[in-house]
Every structure is written in C-alpha cells, then in structure tokens.
Amino acid sequence: MMIFRNFILALLIFSLAEAKSRDKTTEFFFVPQYSASQTLKFENGTKAEIDEGFGFGFGFGYNFNPNFEVGILFSYTEADYTAYYKDKNGENIHSRHNLYTSGINFLGTYNILKGDITPFVSVNGGWTYTNTGIDNGEDYIACDPFYYYGFCGVYSGSHTDNSFNYGASIGMRFDFRKWFLKGSYGINVIDYDSTNDAKFDIFQITVGSSF
C-alpha cells in the first residue's frame, strides 16, 4: 500500500513539471484502432449486426501550449456484418458482407496537466464514408439496411454513404523527448438513418513525434 501511494505521489509530482517540448510544437501521429461490435436497427425489421472492427489512422496536430491541441485525423476501418431484411417475396433473408468505412475528423484536445504524463479529453467532428461491401458487377435485388428501410429493388454497384459524425474520448498521454504515446477510449456517433443511435465504442493507441 505504501509503495502504491508513493508511486502515485511521484507520478503527480512528475506530471506537474512543465513540458516545454510540447509547447508550440507540430505533431505527426499514427493510430491503430479497434471498434466494438454494434447492432443497427432500421424500419420494417431490417437490421445490421456489425462485428468488431480493426483499422488505422494518421494525422497532424499543433500544440498552442502544453494543454491545448488541435489536429486532423484520417482513418480507415473494416468489419464484417450480417444484414437481416425481407426479399421481394416478403421472405426473411440474412446475408454476410464486409463493411468499409473511412473518415476525416477535426480534433480538439485538452491535456489536463502540463507535465510529460497527463490525462486528456478530446472531441472530434467530421465525415464518414461508408461502403456496405456488396460486390460490383451485375444488377441484383437487395434490401439495403442503410437506406431503404427494408425496401427491395434492383441496384447496380456498391451502396455507399457520406455521413456526419461526432464524438469524444478520454485517455492518458506520455511524452518522452520528441516522441509521445497515447491510449484512449471514446464514443463515435455516425449519422446513419437507423432507429437506434449508431454509436460505436472506439479504442485507440496513438504513437507520434513532435517537432
């Protein structure tokens, strides 16, 4: 117990020291990320059960001071999903597809402490491009879970969508000379036309360099 208390005390003292290397610096970072599974529901009983997904991102940021940073993040994620819908005869159908999403987000981050070890909070807003993963080629009859609420029709190519997204996250940051490491948990909400919130739990590890 004494060792743990001394460790926490040392961590706080170290964190309160001013991190001059972070003040007025530009950053480049790489972000592996994981998104938890989610089920999106639509009208007429249509739904999409999305498996956990894995992806990556990269971006740039600028520290106005040791506490406040703005940035931009480009990201890409893949996940499998099962679509449940009715066909043109009213029969219940389910099919497996791959879901591809890419996004661009503007970031605002507040580092709570000025030191080299600090918790932080971050908000994001941007756009997500979604490809439902249905193969291009011949015309096909489908009931797209993202658009037509169970309506079936003849389509060509893959179904895609551009949607607004927003979110927030919390985490810890560790600075070491010109390098830094961040771990975070956040929620990202995508503005799909689902009857429930398209809210995804996102876990990220950020590795970057300041200059």
N, C-alpha and C positions, 0 to 999 in steps of 0.2 A: 504493500500500500504506500509506504514511504517512497519507494523507488518510482512508482507511478506518479505520485504527487510532484516529486522533484522533476520528473520528465516534463510534465505539463507546465510547470513553472519556467523551466529552461526554454521550452518551446515558445511561451508567451513573451519572454524577455527577448529572445532572438527575433521574433516576429515584429516587435515594436521598433527594431532598428530600421532606419530609413534605407530603402532600397534605391540607391542613386542610379543603378544600372537600368531601372525600369522607367525613370523619368524622361519624358520626351524622346522615346525610342519607337522605332518601327519594328514590327514583328512579322515573321512568316511562320506558319504552323501547318502541321499535318494531323488529321483527326480520324483515326479508326472509330467506328461507332456501331452500336447494337440497338435494335429496336425490338421491344417486346411484342408478343402476339396481340391481335386485336380483332374483334368481330364488328363489321359494319352492317347495319340493317337498313333496308330500303322498303319502299311501299310494295304492297302485294306479296309480302313474304319473301322478297328477294333479299339475299344477304351474301356477304363475302367474309369467310373466315380466313384471316391473314396470319400466316405463321410468323415466327420470329425472323427478323431480317438482319443482314450484316452489310456494312458499307464503309465508305471512307469519304473524307473531305479534305480540302486545303483552303487556306485563306491568308489574309493580311490584316494587320491591325496597327493602331497607333495609340501610344500611351501619352495622354496630355500631362499626366502626373503619375505618381506611384499608385493612385487609387482608381482613376477613371480611364477607360479604354473604349475605343470604337473600332469596329472591324467589319469585314465581309467574309462570308464562308460559302464556298461552292461544295456541294455534296452529292453523293450517289448511293442508293441503297437497292438491294434486291431481296425479294421474299416470295415464297410460294403461297398460293391461296386456293381455297375451294369456293367456287361460286354456286349458289343454290338459287334456282329460278324455275319458271314454268316454260315449257316449249309451246309451239303454236297450237298444239292439241290440248293444252292445259295440263300436260303431264309434268310431274315434279322431276327436275333434272339437276344433277350436280356434276361439275367438271373442275379439273385442276389446271391452273395456269401459273405463270410467273408474273410477278408484279415488279415493275421497274420505276423507280422514282429518282428524280434529280431536282436539285433546288439551289436557289441563291438566296442567302439571308444576310440582312444587315444586323450587326450585333452591337449591343451596348453593355459593358461590363463594369461593375464596381468592385474593386478589391478592398475589402473591409479594413485590412491592416496595410501599413506601408512597408513592412518587412518582406524578407525573402520567402517566408511561409505565411500564407494568408488564405482564409476562406473568401469566396466571392459569390456574387449573384449576377446573373446575366439575363437579358431579354433579347428576343430575336423577332424579326418580322421579314417576310419575303414572299417568294412564289415557289410552288412545287409543280413540276411537270410529271404527269403520271402516264405510263403505258401499261395497259392491262395485260399485255403479253400474248394476245391472240394472234396467231400467225398471219402474216400477209399472204395473199395469193387469191384463190378462188373466192367467189361470193359465198357467204354462209349465213345460215339463220341463227341468230343469237339473241339472248335477252341480257343486255349489258347491265350489270349490277350498279354501275356508277352513273348511269344517265337516264335510263328509260323505265325505271321502277317496275321491272318485270315485263315490259312490253317487248314482244319479239318481232323482229323484222329482218330483212336481207341487208347485209352490210359487206363492205369491202375493206380490207386492210385492218390495221390495229386501231383499237379505241384509245384515244389519248385525251388528256385533260390538263388545263392550266388552272391552278387554284391558289388563292391567297392562303398563307399560313402564318402562324404566330406562336410564340411560346416563351418559356422561362426556364432557368436552370440554376442549380446551386452546386458548389464544388470547392475543391482545395487547389491552390497553386503553389508550386515550389520553384524558386529561381536559383540557378547556380551559374554564376558568371554570365555568359551570354546565352545560356540555354534555360529553358523552363519546361515544366511538366504540369499538366492539369488533369484532374479527374472530376467528372461531373455527372449528375443525374438531372434530367429535365423532362418537360412535357411539351410536345409539339402538336398543335391542333391544325388540321388541314381542312379547308372549307369545301369538303365534298357535300353532295346533296343527300346525305344519309339522314335517317330519322333519329339516330343517336350521334353523339359527338364523335368525330373522327380524331380522337385524342390518343397519341402514341407516347409511350414511355421510352425515352432515349437515354442511353448510357454512352459517354464519350471519354476517350483518353486523348489528350492533346499534347503533342510534342512540338516544340518550336524553338526559334532562335530570335534574339533581339539584336538590332544594330542601329 
